[in-house]
């Protein structure tokens, strides 16, 4: 293939492969999971879970996904939460990390909207989506 392939073609080929090979493209919402601060420490050496609660709250937003604006708000809330732990430099570093690594277009377990199947991208949550989220949260006692 040449270097002139358009991104839309790549996205369409990826979607076709996903549908043909796996069930990873399902639009069903999976139960909430959190890996803490993903590929980042959950706290300092002295206080090893100092900002873990910030990351778990951030994971809840990333799990359910939504619009591009909602992701930006979630990322800024993470930065604010971590800064309140007395770690403003770490907060800025984490913000940079989630802005780059949290894109919904990478097949990672920590992408924006990871509770949904891959390639959902940025998509406003419908009333049906919000009801599904509420039901899953109630089943799992998640606030």
trRosetta pair geometry for C-beta under 8 A, 3 or more apart (Angstrom, degrees):
i j d omega theta_ij theta_ji phi_ij phi_ji
1 5 5.7 9 168 -47 122 132
2 5 6.7 152 76 -33 63 80
5 9 5.4 -113 -175 74 90 130
5 10 6.0 94 136 -52 120 97
6 9 4.8 96 64 2 82 103
6 10 7.3 -151 97 -4 46 85
7 10 5.5 -55 -151 37 39 113
7 11 6.2 40 152 -21 70 104
8 11 5.6 -52 -148 36 33 113
8 12 6.3 33 153 -19 66 105
9 12 5.7 -54 -147 37 31 110
9 13 6.3 31 154 -17 65 106
10 13 5.8 -54 -146 38 30 110
10 14 6.2 33 153 -21 64 107
11 14 5.7 -55 -148 36 30 113
11 15 6.4 31 153 -19 64 106
11 119 7.5 133 -166 -135 90 114
12 15 5.7 -52 -147 36 31 112
12 16 6.4 32 154 -19 64 105
13 16 5.7 -53 -147 36 32 112
13 17 6.3 31 154 -18 65 106
14 17 5.8 -56 -148 38 30 110
14 18 6.2 33 153 -23 64 108
14 119 6.9 165 115 -84 110 129
15 18 5.5 -54 -146 35 30 114
15 19 6.3 28 157 -17 65 106
15 25 6.9 95 -149 -120 68 144
15 119 5.6 135 -96 -161 89 168
16 19 5.9 -56 -147 37 29 108
16 20 6.1 21 158 -13 65 114
17 20 5.8 -62 -142 43 28 108
17 21 5.7 -4 171 4 68 121
18 21 6.7 -70 -129 47 17 91
18 22 5.9 -54 -160 53 58 99
18 24 5.7 -96 -158 74 100 99
18 25 4.3 106 137 -51 119 120
18 118 6.2 -135 -135 80 146 115
18 119 6.4 -174 35 -6 169 137
19 25 5.5 -46 -75 39 64 155
22 25 7.0 120 89 -7 88 82
23 26 5.3 22 165 -39 84 112
23 117 7.8 -101 149 -115 59 124
24 107 7.6 28 160 -146 145 116
24 117 5.8 133 152 -153 45 90
24 118 5.0 12 145 13 103 114
25 117 4.5 78 177 159 21 135
25 118 5.9 -64 -93 61 58 79
25 119 5.9 -10 -128 39 93 118
26 116 7.8 -146 99 -175 67 59
26 117 4.1 162 59 -65 47 130
27 116 6.2 -1 -145 -162 51 103
27 117 5.5 -71 -68 21 38 117
27 120 6.9 123 -119 -94 81 108
28 116 7.7 162 77 -135 29 61
28 117 7.1 68 38 -35 61 102
29 64 7.6 13 -140 -120 131 64
29 115 5.0 19 -157 142 82 110
29 116 5.8 -36 -98 -82 67 70
29 129 7.4 120 -51 -148 135 76
29 132 5.1 129 24 139 138 128
29 133 6.8 -102 177 -76 169 64
29 136 6.2 -107 114 -36 121 153
30 33 7.6 -25 121 -4 113 105
30 115 5.2 -151 51 -161 77 65
30 116 7.7 -167 7 -74 83 21
31 115 7.9 -136 84 -141 12 103
31 136 6.0 -172 -117 -162 59 114
31 139 7.7 -95 -117 92 106 122
31 140 6.1 128 -159 -61 106 142
32 59 7.8 109 -171 130 98 101
32 60 6.6 5 -143 -115 135 72
32 63 5.1 46 -124 175 81 167
32 115 6.6 -29 -93 -99 57 126
32 136 6.5 132 -20 140 92 118
32 137 7.3 51 -18 -92 137 66
32 140 6.0 -168 38 84 106 162
32 142 5.6 55 37 -69 156 164
33 59 7.9 -90 103 167 46 130
33 63 7.3 153 43 -107 54 126
34 55 7.4 127 -174 126 117 89
34 56 5.1 34 -166 -126 164 76
34 59 4.1 110 -118 106 97 163
34 60 7.6 -25 -77 -52 119 66
34 63 7.8 -71 -74 -52 76 127
35 38 5.6 75 86 -95 113 50
35 59 7.4 163 31 -110 59 143
35 109 7.0 68 -16 116 141 121
35 110 6.8 -85 42 -78 123 110
36 42 4.7 -52 -180 -87 131 116
36 52 5.6 -46 -143 -137 97 93
36 55 5.4 44 174 106 49 143
36 56 7.0 -29 -116 -65 44 80
36 59 7.9 -23 -55 -41 3 142
37 40 4.2 -83 140 78 113 92
37 41 6.4 5 71 92 143 24
37 42 5.0 178 4 -90 115 57
37 51 7.0 62 -77 96 133 98
37 52 6.8 -100 -32 -110 99 58
37 55 4.0 -101 -81 -101 69 157
37 94 7.5 -73 -157 -126 115 122
38 55 7.4 -154 -3 -162 74 124
38 101 7.6 168 121 123 153 140
38 110 4.4 34 -108 -100 134 164
39 97 7.9 -147 72 -176 97 132
39 101 7.4 -117 36 -169 123 165
39 110 7.7 -138 -9 19 88 158
40 55 7.8 -168 74 -102 110 137
40 94 6.3 109 173 -110 170 91
40 97 6.4 104 -62 118 135 169
41 44 7.5 89 127 -85 139 22
41 48 7.5 -97 -179 -152 105 69
42 48 6.2 47 77 158 98 67
42 49 5.1 -15 131 -116 117 56
42 50 7.4 145 133 36 63 60
42 51 6.8 -162 178 67 50 67
42 52 4.2 24 -173 -82 110 97
42 55 6.6 -101 -125 23 77 148
43 47 4.9 -102 168 112 131 71
43 48 4.6 129 67 174 116 17
43 49 4.8 -49 -20 -1 138 7
43 50 3.4 126 -135 12 105 81
43 51 5.9 158 -91 19 69 68
43 52 6.3 -46 -40 -32 102 90
44 47 5.1 45 49 48 97 75
44 48 7.0 -100 72 -81 42 39
44 50 5.5 34 6 -9 84 142
44 87 7.6 -169 -53 -86 110 138
45 48 7.0 6 -148 -79 20 83
47 50 4.1 78 112 -67 113 102
49 52 4.1 -34 -165 -5 83 134
49 53 7.9 74 158 -22 95 75
50 85 5.2 112 159 -179 100 142
50 87 7.1 92 126 -18 137 139
51 54 4.4 -33 -178 29 85 125
51 55 6.4 88 127 -22 83 94
51 81 6.9 121 -153 123 97 94
51 82 4.6 29 -137 -116 145 84
51 85 5.0 -114 -78 -7 90 161
51 87 6.8 -88 -49 47 131 139
51 90 7.2 -172 -12 121 155 134
51 94 7.9 -119 128 -55 154 163
52 55 5.6 -57 -152 37 37 110
52 56 6.3 37 153 -21 70 104
53 56 5.6 -51 -144 35 34 112
53 57 6.5 35 156 -17 65 104
53 81 7.5 -130 99 174 85 130
54 57 6.0 -58 -154 37 28 109
54 58 6.3 28 149 -18 63 110
54 78 5.7 107 164 -146 102 65
54 81 3.6 160 -120 118 110 128
54 82 5.1 159 131 -61 172 73
54 85 7.3 -96 -27 -28 136 126
55 58 5.3 -55 -146 40 34 115
55 59 6.2 40 152 -25 67 102
55 78 7.2 58 -93 -138 48 111
56 59 5.5 -47 -147 32 33 115
56 60 6.8 41 150 -25 61 97
57 60 5.7 -46 -157 24 35 114
57 61 7.1 31 149 -12 62 101
57 77 7.3 -100 122 129 121 120
57 78 7.6 179 84 -91 96 73
57 81 6.8 162 57 -84 136 169
58 61 5.9 -55 -157 36 37 109
58 62 6.3 31 149 -15 69 109
58 74 6.0 119 -139 168 71 98
58 75 7.6 70 -141 -98 115 41
58 77 7.1 175 -90 89 83 97
58 78 4.3 39 -88 -86 133 116
58 81 7.8 -145 -46 40 103 144
58 98 7.3 -82 178 -115 139 156
59 62 5.5 -58 -142 43 35 110
59 63 5.9 46 155 -31 69 102
59 110 7.6 -69 -116 -136 89 87
60 63 5.7 -46 -146 28 28 116
60 64 6.9 11 161 -5 60 106
60 142 6.9 169 -120 175 121 126
61 64 6.5 -68 -153 43 29 98
61 66 7.8 -62 -173 17 80 120
61 70 7.2 -160 -171 156 108 97
61 71 7.7 148 143 -112 112 49
61 74 3.8 180 129 -123 155 136
61 77 7.6 116 -25 57 159 135
62 65 7.1 28 -174 -72 35 55
62 71 7.7 67 -102 -124 70 87
62 74 6.8 163 -54 143 70 154
62 102 6.4 -99 -120 -152 126 118
62 110 6.6 8 145 -175 153 62
62 111 7.3 170 -177 110 110 27
62 112 5.6 -102 -142 -113 79 46
62 113 7.2 -89 179 -17 56 28
62 114 6.0 23 141 10 95 103
63 113 7.8 38 163 -141 17 20
63 114 5.9 -56 -112 63 49 86
63 115 4.0 64 177 -41 75 115
64 113 7.3 -46 118 -113 25 57
64 115 5.9 2 -79 29 35 141
64 125 6.8 2 158 -88 105 140
64 129 7.7 118 -171 160 94 106
64 133 5.2 38 -122 -115 124 133
65 70 7.9 89 157 92 39 130
65 71 7.8 -14 -150 -71 55 100
65 104 6.9 69 -130 -102 116 130
65 112 5.5 99 -119 156 81 74
65 113 2.6 41 -88 -92 135 84
65 114 7.6 159 -56 7 101 42
65 115 6.8 -137 -10 40 98 93
65 116 5.9 -47 4 9 146 122
65 120 6.3 25 175 105 173 134
65 122 7.7 -164 -180 -122 101 41
65 123 6.8 29 136 51 125 82
65 125 7.2 143 91 -69 77 98
66 70 3.8 -17 100 65 128 156
66 71 7.0 -179 71 -43 85 73
66 113 7.4 -179 1 -77 41 97
66 122 7.5 -4 114 -156 38 69
66 123 7.3 -101 -146 79 22 49
66 124 6.2 25 -162 -130 72 38
66 125 5.0 -44 -104 -25 89 100
67 70 4.6 103 55 4 77 101
67 71 7.2 -134 100 -4 46 84
67 122 5.6 52 -151 -179 38 101
67 123 7.4 -101 -81 93 53 11
67 124 5.0 16 -60 -85 101 72
68 71 5.7 -52 -154 33 34 113
68 72 6.6 34 149 -18 65 104
68 122 4.5 -1 -52 -135 78 154
69 72 5.6 -52 -150 35 34 113
69 73 6.4 36 151 -19 65 104
70 73 5.6 -51 -147 37 34 113
70 74 6.3 37 153 -21 65 105
71 74 5.6 -54 -148 36 32 113
71 75 6.3 32 154 -19 65 106
71 102 7.0 172 -167 124 118 124
71 104 7.9 -114 -82 -35 152 105
71 112 4.9 -17 -108 -122 131 141
71 122 7.1 -89 -9 -109 130 104
72 75 5.8 -54 -148 36 30 111
72 76 6.5 27 154 -15 64 107
73 76 5.9 -59 -149 39 30 108
73 77 6.3 34 152 -22 65 106
74 77 5.6 -53 -148 34 31 113
74 78 6.6 37 150 -22 63 100
75 78 5.6 -47 -153 29 34 115
75 79 6.7 36 149 -17 63 102
75 95 5.9 99 165 -140 98 76
75 98 5.0 -176 -124 102 104 126
75 99 6.0 86 -162 -70 158 77
75 102 7.1 -172 -85 49 115 155
76 79 5.5 -48 -149 35 38 114
76 80 6.3 40 152 -19 66 104
76 95 7.3 44 -96 -124 45 120
77 80 5.6 -52 -146 38 33 113
77 81 6.2 36 155 -22 65 107
78 81 5.8 -57 -147 36 28 112
78 82 6.3 21 159 -13 65 108
78 91 7.7 168 127 -150 68 79
78 94 6.2 -122 138 127 115 123
78 95 6.8 161 87 -86 103 70
78 98 6.4 59 66 8 159 163
79 82 6.1 -60 -146 40 27 105
79 83 6.2 29 156 -21 64 110
79 91 4.6 94 -160 173 65 98
79 92 6.8 59 -142 -82 113 39
79 94 6.6 178 -93 80 66 100
79 95 4.2 18 -80 -68 121 118
80 83 5.7 -56 -146 36 28 113
80 84 6.5 32 154 -24 63 105
80 91 7.4 104 -49 -159 13 137
81 84 5.8 -55 -156 29 30 113
81 85 7.4 32 147 -23 60 98
81 91 7.9 165 67 -120 51 112
82 85 5.7 -47 -162 21 42 114
82 87 5.7 -65 163 78 86 105
82 90 5.8 -119 162 104 125 98
82 91 3.9 168 90 -95 108 84
82 94 5.7 98 -1 34 170 149
83 87 6.7 -122 -111 74 32 54
83 88 4.5 43 -132 -102 92 69
83 91 4.0 -15 -58 -42 79 167
87 90 3.8 -12 155 33 117 121
87 91 6.0 138 105 -28 77 85
88 91 5.2 -50 -147 31 36 120
88 92 6.7 36 156 -19 66 99
89 92 5.9 -51 -153 33 34 109
89 93 6.5 34 149 -17 64 107
90 93 5.5 -56 -149 39 35 114
90 94 6.1 35 153 -20 68 106
91 94 5.8 -55 -147 37 28 110
91 95 6.4 32 153 -23 62 104
92 95 5.6 -49 -149 32 33 114
92 96 6.6 33 153 -17 63 102
93 96 5.9 -54 -153 35 31 110
93 97 6.4 31 150 -19 64 108
94 97 5.5 -55 -148 37 34 115
94 98 6.3 24 160 -12 69 106
95 98 6.3 -60 -144 40 28 100
95 99 6.2 30 157 -22 64 109
96 99 5.9 -58 -147 34 28 112
96 100 6.6 13 160 -6 63 109
97 100 6.3 -68 -152 43 27 99
97 101 5.5 -12 170 14 69 121
98 101 6.2 -65 -117 58 28 90
98 102 4.4 20 -173 -20 70 131
99 102 6.8 -19 -82 35 10 105
100 103 7.4 -42 172 -23 30 102
101 106 7.5 -71 -164 48 52 153
101 108 7.2 -32 176 47 86 172
101 110 7.0 12 138 94 107 117
102 110 6.6 -77 -108 130 74 87
102 111 6.1 136 -167 -140 48 42
102 112 5.3 78 156 -43 92 85
103 106 5.5 85 76 -2 97 98
103 111 6.4 -38 88 -141 43 98
103 112 6.7 -54 -172 10 16 108
104 111 5.1 112 -120 161 40 111
104 112 4.1 -69 -64 68 91 97
104 113 5.1 29 -121 32 120 115
104 120 6.6 -88 -178 74 131 75
104 121 4.9 136 106 -130 135 33
104 122 6.2 174 21 -48 147 61
105 111 7.6 -169 28 -152 27 138
105 119 7.9 49 -123 -108 58 56
105 121 6.7 30 -73 -106 80 82
106 111 5.5 -176 67 -90 79 125
107 111 7.4 -65 -129 -21 11 145
107 118 5.3 5 -117 -126 87 142
108 111 4.8 127 60 -40 88 93
108 114 7.4 -64 99 -100 68 121
109 114 6.0 76 -179 -157 40 141
110 114 6.1 -48 -121 -53 13 154
111 114 5.1 130 57 -72 68 92
111 118 7.9 65 56 -119 148 78
112 122 7.2 4 117 -84 139 72
113 116 4.9 -33 170 36 97 112
113 120 4.8 -129 148 77 146 126
113 121 7.3 8 36 66 157 12
113 122 7.9 -162 -27 -92 137 35
113 123 7.4 71 -105 33 152 93
116 120 4.3 29 109 -33 136 157
117 120 6.2 120 71 -43 64 101
120 123 5.6 -92 166 12 89 130
125 129 4.1 -133 -162 95 80 133
125 130 5.3 101 142 -58 119 82
125 133 7.3 -10 -158 -16 141 140
126 129 4.6 105 48 3 71 100
126 130 7.0 -134 96 -3 41 85
127 130 5.7 -52 -148 37 32 112
127 131 6.4 35 152 -21 64 105
128 131 5.7 -53 -149 35 31 112
128 132 6.5 34 151 -20 64 104
129 132 5.7 -55 -151 35 32 112
129 133 6.4 33 151 -19 66 105
130 133 5.6 -51 -148 36 33 114
130 134 6.3 36 152 -21 64 105
131 134 5.6 -52 -148 35 32 114
131 135 6.4 32 153 -19 65 105
132 135 5.8 -55 -148 36 30 111
132 136 6.4 27 155 -15 65 106
133 136 5.9 -57 -147 39 29 108
133 137 6.2 29 155 -19 64 109
134 137 5.7 -57 -146 38 28 112
134 138 6.3 28 155 -19 64 107
135 138 5.8 -55 -147 36 30 110
135 139 6.3 31 154 -20 64 106
136 139 5.6 -53 -146 36 32 113
136 140 6.2 3 162 6 66 113
136 142 7.5 -7 120 36 76 128
137 140 6.3 -74 -143 54 25 92
137 141 7.8 -70 166 108 57 3
137 142 4.1 -100 -144 70 76 97
137 143 7.2 -83 -175 73 121 2
138 141 7.4 27 -166 -75 29 38
138 142 8.0 -75 -37 42 22 72
